[in-house]
């Protein structure tokens, strides 16, 4: 039962990340949408709850990459977007 709940939640958060990724790619100076932060953070949290440490670590890394992007002097850099895109896809 817990895994089914996790799977549904994770699918929804991944869909949010995929839906919002074009915002970062097309509007380089726009701050990261809050929904992306929330999705990455929640994926990290719920994966820890069910014991999937690799997804937990990836979620935290994605959340940190999004934060670094917003604090960067070049938020639209290809390197930053590449890291974020790779983590999401």
Backbone bond lengths (Angstrom), bond angles and torsions (degrees), N, CA, C in turn:
res aa  C-N    CA-C-N  psi(-1)  N-CA   C-N-CA  omega(-1)  CA-C   N-CA-C  phi
1 X - - - 1.451 - - 1.536 111.26 -
2 X 1.345 116.31 -46.44 1.462 120.08 -179.42 1.521 110.87 -61.03
3 X 1.340 116.76 -41.44 1.455 119.32 -179.85 1.528 111.22 -64.48
4 X 1.319 118.04 -37.07 1.467 120.94 178.84 1.525 110.60 -64.05
5 X 1.319 116.65 -41.72 1.466 120.72 177.22 1.522 109.85 -64.07
6 X 1.336 116.11 -45.38 1.464 120.53 178.07 1.524 110.45 -58.30
7 X 1.315 117.03 -47.36 1.462 121.39 -176.88 1.525 111.57 -59.37
8 X 1.323 116.37 -43.90 1.462 120.20 179.11 1.524 111.27 -65.04
9 X 1.321 116.17 -46.03 1.471 120.77 179.29 1.530 110.75 -61.88
10 X 1.319 116.67 -46.84 1.467 120.81 -178.71 1.526 110.80 -61.32
11 X 1.319 116.65 -41.39 1.468 121.10 178.62 1.521 110.70 -60.46
12 X 1.319 116.41 -43.61 1.467 120.25 179.35 1.524 112.13 -64.74
13 X 1.327 117.33 -41.30 1.464 119.85 -179.67 1.525 111.42 -70.59
14 X 1.308 117.22 -36.88 1.459 119.74 175.41 1.524 110.58 -64.21
15 X 1.320 117.59 -39.64 1.468 121.01 177.01 1.526 110.71 -61.22
16 X 1.324 116.90 -39.18 1.467 120.55 177.02 1.519 110.39 -61.97
17 X 1.318 116.50 -45.94 1.471 120.18 -179.98 1.527 110.92 -61.55
18 X 1.314 116.91 -43.66 1.467 120.58 179.58 1.524 111.67 -66.73
19 X 1.315 116.96 -36.64 1.470 121.34 179.11 1.529 111.53 -67.98
20 X 1.318 116.97 -37.71 1.465 121.34 -175.73 1.533 113.50 -88.07
21 X 1.319 118.48 -17.11 1.469 120.56 -178.81 1.527 112.97 -54.96
22 X 1.337 120.53 -43.09 1.464 119.77 178.04 1.525 113.83 -58.86
23 X 1.322 118.10 -26.66 1.466 120.67 176.55 1.525 108.80 -60.37
24 X 1.329 116.95 -45.14 1.468 120.47 179.31 1.519 111.38 -67.60
25 X 1.314 116.14 -38.56 1.458 120.15 -177.30 1.524 112.45 -72.52
26 X 1.310 117.72 -33.57 1.460 121.26 -175.17 1.519 114.46 -96.11
27 X 1.309 117.31 -23.32 1.461 121.98 -177.69 1.525 108.54 -125.88
28 X 1.314 115.97 76.62 1.455 122.89 -168.46 1.524 115.05 -55.63
29 X 1.304 118.73 -32.99 1.467 119.54 -176.18 1.526 112.93 -96.96
30 X 1.321 116.93 -3.39 1.459 120.26 177.72 1.526 109.08 -69.94
31 X 1.313 117.39 134.57 1.471 119.14 176.52 1.532 111.14 -59.50
32 X 1.293 115.38 152.26 1.457 120.66 178.18 1.524 109.62 -58.51
33 X 1.323 117.44 130.68 1.465 119.68 177.63 1.530 111.58 -59.23
34 X 1.313 115.97 138.55 1.467 121.15 -179.42 1.527 111.51 -55.97
35 X 1.320 116.54 -35.37 1.468 120.24 179.93 1.526 111.90 -59.67
36 X 1.327 117.53 -31.21 1.467 120.23 178.46 1.525 110.78 -70.22
37 X 1.323 116.29 -43.80 1.466 119.31 176.58 1.530 110.47 -59.30
38 X 1.317 114.56 -47.30 1.466 120.03 -177.73 1.527 110.60 -61.35
39 X 1.328 117.34 -43.26 1.465 121.21 -179.25 1.526 111.13 -64.53
40 X 1.334 117.68 -45.44 1.463 120.64 179.84 1.526 110.74 -63.83
41 X 1.321 116.48 -44.78 1.464 121.29 -179.81 1.531 111.17 -63.09
42 X 1.310 116.19 -44.39 1.455 120.19 -178.18 1.524 111.48 -69.15
43 X 1.332 117.71 -38.21 1.464 119.94 175.49 1.527 110.62 -59.61
44 X 1.324 116.34 -42.79 1.465 119.94 177.79 1.523 110.57 -61.22
45 X 1.305 116.37 -45.04 1.469 120.73 -176.87 1.521 112.68 -67.19
46 X 1.316 116.58 -48.69 1.462 118.10 -175.94 1.522 111.85 -70.32
47 X 1.324 117.25 -30.05 1.469 118.90 177.33 1.526 110.93 -70.19
48 X 1.322 117.24 -32.74 1.471 120.04 174.83 1.524 109.94 -66.26
49 X 1.318 116.31 -37.47 1.463 120.78 -179.61 1.521 111.82 -61.01
50 X 1.336 116.83 -38.23 1.466 119.74 -179.00 1.528 112.60 -96.49
51 X 1.333 117.08 4.86 1.460 120.91 173.86 1.515 115.90 82.03
52 X 1.315 118.33 25.45 1.468 121.18 177.29 1.532 107.05 -100.36
53 X 1.321 115.21 84.98 1.469 119.88 -172.08 1.524 113.36 -66.27
54 X 1.324 117.94 -33.17 1.470 118.89 -179.70 1.526 111.06 -64.75
55 X 1.324 117.42 -40.42 1.468 120.53 178.01 1.529 110.31 -71.42
56 X 1.319 116.68 -34.76 1.456 120.66 175.58 1.529 110.26 -59.61
57 X 1.312 116.79 -46.99 1.465 121.52 179.94 1.519 111.36 -65.60
58 X 1.324 117.33 -40.07 1.460 121.18 178.93 1.525 110.72 -65.31
59 X 1.321 117.04 -41.63 1.462 120.69 177.86 1.515 112.13 -61.34
60 X 1.340 116.10 -43.22 1.467 119.67 177.72 1.530 110.71 -65.25
61 X 1.324 116.45 -41.82 1.465 120.13 179.49 1.527 110.81 -63.10
62 X 1.324 116.75 -40.43 1.464 120.28 178.30 1.517 110.64 -64.83
63 X 1.314 116.95 -44.66 1.464 120.52 178.05 1.529 110.56 -58.50
64 X 1.328 116.69 -43.36 1.468 120.38 178.34 1.520 111.83 -66.34
65 X 1.325 117.83 -38.31 1.466 121.02 178.23 1.533 110.57 -64.24
66 X 1.321 116.74 -38.28 1.465 120.34 177.68 1.530 110.79 -66.13
67 X 1.321 116.26 -40.37 1.471 119.99 176.85 1.524 111.19 -63.58
68 X 1.339 116.57 -45.52 1.474 120.45 178.95 1.522 110.52 -60.93
69 X 1.328 116.43 -38.71 1.467 119.78 178.89 1.513 110.35 -59.56
70 X 1.321 117.06 -46.26 1.460 119.98 -177.38 1.527 112.32 -68.60
71 X 1.322 117.32 -26.65 1.463 120.65 -179.79 1.520 112.83 -91.56
72 X 1.315 116.81 -5.35 1.456 122.31 -176.31 1.529 111.65 -77.93
73 X 1.313 114.63 151.09 1.457 120.11 174.14 1.531 110.37 -72.22
74 X 1.343 116.66 -20.83 1.465 122.22 179.59 1.531 109.56 -127.62
75 X 1.319 117.74 73.52 1.467 119.96 -175.72 1.525 114.35 -63.30
76 X 1.309 117.69 -20.27 1.457 120.65 -179.32 1.507 114.15 -97.13
77 X 1.330 117.52 14.41 1.463 119.61 -177.43 1.523 110.50 -60.40
78 X 1.314 115.15 144.48 1.460 120.73 -179.09 1.521 111.31 -62.09
79 X 1.318 117.12 -34.81 1.463 120.67 179.64 1.523 111.06 -64.55
80 X 1.330 116.28 -48.41 1.467 120.21 -179.74 1.522 111.02 -62.87
81 X 1.310 116.43 -45.71 1.471 119.68 179.28 1.522 111.59 -65.16
82 X 1.326 116.83 -34.73 1.459 120.68 178.08 1.514 112.07 -63.08
83 X 1.326 116.30 -43.05 1.466 120.75 178.88 1.533 109.58 -63.51
84 X 1.309 116.39 -45.91 1.473 121.08 -179.25 1.523 110.16 -64.04
85 X 1.315 116.79 -45.68 1.471 121.10 179.93 1.522 110.84 -61.06
86 X 1.318 116.71 -43.04 1.468 121.31 -179.10 1.531 110.93 -63.97
87 X 1.313 116.92 -39.93 1.466 120.06 179.47 1.518 111.47 -67.12
88 X 1.314 117.59 -35.01 1.469 121.16 -177.35 1.514 112.07 -79.14
89 X 1.292 116.30 -40.58 1.474 119.23 -175.89 1.495 109.13 -92.32
